Amino acid sequence: MKTGTPPPGATENLEWAASTVRGLPAYRGPVTFADFPDEATRPRLIHLNESPYPPSPRVVEAMSAAMHDINRYPDIFARALGNRIAAATGIAQSRILFGCGSDELIHFATVVTLAPGDEAVVPAPSFPRYAISTKLAGAIVRRVKLDAGGACDPEGLLAAIGPRTRLVFCCTPNPPSGGMMSAEALAAVARGVPDDVLLLVDEAYCEFGRHAGGPDVLAILRSRKGPWLVTRTFSKAYACAGLRVGYALCGDDSVAEAFRRAKLQFNVPTLSQVGALAAFEDDAYLASLLDRIATERARLAKGLAQFGLRVLPSAANFVSCVLEGPAAKAMAALEARGIFVRDWRDPEHLRELRIGIGTPEDTGATLEALGAYLRGET
């Protein structure tokens, strides 16, 4: 699938790679659960779109029972998990690939499609991995603004495609906005992306989207003639962020084979595979989590609106609002009160604040703290 000509000569290649990496922002990493081992002093961490609830008890049970097998390498194809997902999606097990989170699979998409000088169309703002991996491939990022509701704009995505475009990213629901594409918008993208361009639809938040009445992305993409794949994850709705399991549903065997050649071997550990399978099979627990998140999402959105803020429609496990002043300032003020939220990390969106959905107690504390900030209280 890959096209284009890399820079000639070993020395030139090394210089090009070094300059490309130097051009990326310094990596510092976000604050995580591991930074606060003392539960008594742990702040409210609602900035990474994690589940505030633990995974299904079946996950813990299944992983505990599988401990005796960790002296062996894991199934490189994750066939037990793949077969279960195949039965649920109608995508053949041979066209389902797994990664260390869906972000690893998104990175592989740039590896198999992009060469220096190629282009990738990227919604913006959206998941940072799209642009980062595109730049690492030496390719050019074509940013496309979201629509007024914070969803990926089909007309903008299609208009940005040029003769060097090899990859088009699309995400629904979209972080950090939460906007969800309609069936008509997705169908327009599926039809409009040329047949020699890979279309990647990132559905990291698909379970939330479907719960909110969103379209069946796979059903829409099946009508596409050109190459496509959908990426999903167990990190969000399934409350398994620590397992690091993502998967790609490929539109045909050629896409699957390209990814299979590029992916790392043994990249999903045995315990992660077993835990993800147990989570996938517990439909009742998933439904309960989705209901809880939807309830708190509506409560949070209502509370933000009562402050007079513009609240973006969200079908994910977070809500974004637009402040009058810099979001980074509000973020720091809430952090001082023990609540971690996030700005959009985008130079064109400095007033947007993203708040993850937590427990009812998290929602109450966040609204109280943000209200105090907006009133100018210290």
Buried (B, 14 or more C-beta within 10 A) or exposed (E): BBEBEBBEEEEEBEEBBEEBEEEEEEEEEEBBEEEBEEEEEEBBBBBBBBBBBEBBEBBEEBBEEBEEEEEEEBBBBBBBBBBBBBEEBEBBBBBBBBBBBBBBBBBBBBBBBBBBBBBBBBBBBBBBBBBBBBBBBBBBBBBBEBBEBBBBBBEBBBEBBEEBBBBBBBBBBBBBBBBBBBEEBBBBBBBBBBEEBBBBBBBBBBBBBBBBEBBEBBEBBEEBEBBBBBBBBBBBBBBBBBBBBBBBBBBBEEBBBBBBEBBEEEBBBBBBBBBBBBBBBBEEBBEEBBEBBBEBBEBBBEBBEEBEBEBBBBBBBBBBBBBEEEBBBBBEBBBEBEBBBBBBBBEEBBBBBBBBBBBEEBBBBBBEBBBBBBEEEE
